[in-house]
Amino acid sequence: MPIIKSARKRVKTAKKATIRNAKTKRQFKASLKSLSSKPTADALREAQSAIDKAAKRHVIHKNKAARLKRRAALLAKAANVKLVKKAPVKTKTTKPRSATKKK
């Protein structure tokens, strides 16, 4: 165990990060396995999302993420699965703010 206070804090931070990274990695591996066992549009969407999250959180390299997404897409294409885009969610439109300046 470190003696310096900042080093003790880093040990705690590293432990939390390790747990978080392991969870992210576990989720993306599980989604890839579910896609390979039963390729569906939902499984493909979930796998791509999990891969993107893992890359964004620096659990895997961005080039590896791109390679995995490509392989997942090829696997789905071979199983004749098409990814259908969901309809965009409508958001409330707000009135534009007036251009008056405060004095």
C-alpha positions in Angstrom: 0.0 0.0 0.0 1.4 3.4 -0.9 2.4 5.9 1.8 1.8 9.1 -0.1 -1.7 10.4 0.1 -2.1 11.1 -3.6 -0.8 7.6 -4.4 -3.4 6.1 -2.1 -6.1 8.1 -4.0 -4.8 6.8 -7.3 -5.0 3.2 -6.1 -8.7 3.8 -5.3 -9.3 5.5 -8.7 -7.5 2.7 -10.5 -9.6 0.1 -8.8 -12.9 1.8 -9.7 -11.7 2.2 -13.3 -10.7 -1.4 -13.5 -14.2 -2.5 -12.4 -15.8 -0.1 -14.9 -13.6 -1.2 -17.8 -14.3 -4.9 -17.0 -18.0 -4.2 -17.1 -17.8 -2.5 -20.4 -15.6 -5.2 -21.9 -17.9 -7.9 -20.6 -21.0 -6.2 -22.1 -19.4 -5.8 -25.5 -18.1 -9.4 -25.6 -21.6 -10.7 -24.6 -23.3 -8.7 -27.3 -20.8 -10.1 -29.9 -21.5 -13.6 -28.7 -25.3 -13.1 -28.9 -24.9 -11.7 -32.4 -22.8 -14.7 -33.6 -25.1 -17.2 -32.1 -28.4 -15.6 -33.3 -27.9 -12.8 -35.9 -30.8 -10.5 -35.8 -31.2 -6.8 -36.5 -31.6 -6.1 -32.7 -28.5 -8.1 -31.9 -26.5 -6.2 -34.6 -27.7 -2.8 -33.3 -26.8 -3.8 -29.7 -23.4 -5.2 -30.7 -22.5 -2.0 -32.6 -23.6 0.2 -29.7 -21.6 -1.9 -27.2 -18.5 -1.7 -29.5 -18.9 2.1 -29.9 -19.2 2.5 -26.1 -16.1 0.4 -25.4 -14.1 2.5 -28.0 -15.4 5.7 -26.6 -14.3 4.7 -23.1 -10.9 3.6 -24.4 -11.4 0.0 -23.4 -10.6 -1.0 -26.9 -8.7 0.8 -29.6 -10.8 2.7 -32.2 -9.4 0.7 -35.1 -10.2 -2.5 -33.3 -13.8 -1.2 -32.8 -14.0 -0.4 -36.5 -12.8 -3.9 -37.4 -15.2 -5.6 -35.0 -18.1 -3.5 -36.3 -17.2 -4.5 -39.9 -17.1 -8.2 -39.0 -20.4 -7.9 -37.2 -22.0 -6.3 -40.3 -20.5 -9.0 -42.6 -21.9 -11.7 -40.3 -25.3 -10.1 -40.3 -25.2 -9.7 -44.1 -24.3 -13.3 -44.5 -27.4 -14.2 -42.4 -29.5 -11.9 -44.5 -30.2 -9.5 -41.7 -30.9 -5.9 -42.6 -30.5 -3.1 -40.1 -33.6 -0.9 -40.2 -33.2 2.6 -38.9 -35.5 3.7 -36.2 -37.7 6.7 -36.7 -36.1 9.8 -35.1 -37.6 10.8 -31.8 -39.4 14.1 -32.1 -38.4 16.7 -29.6 -40.3 19.7 -28.4 -39.5 22.8 -30.5 -38.9 25.9 -28.4 -39.5 29.4 -29.4 -36.5 31.3 -30.5 -35.3 33.7 -27.9 -35.8 37.4 -28.6 -32.8 39.4 -29.5 -33.3 42.0 -26.9 -30.3 43.0 -24.9 -30.3 43.4 -21.1 -29.4 46.8 -19.9 
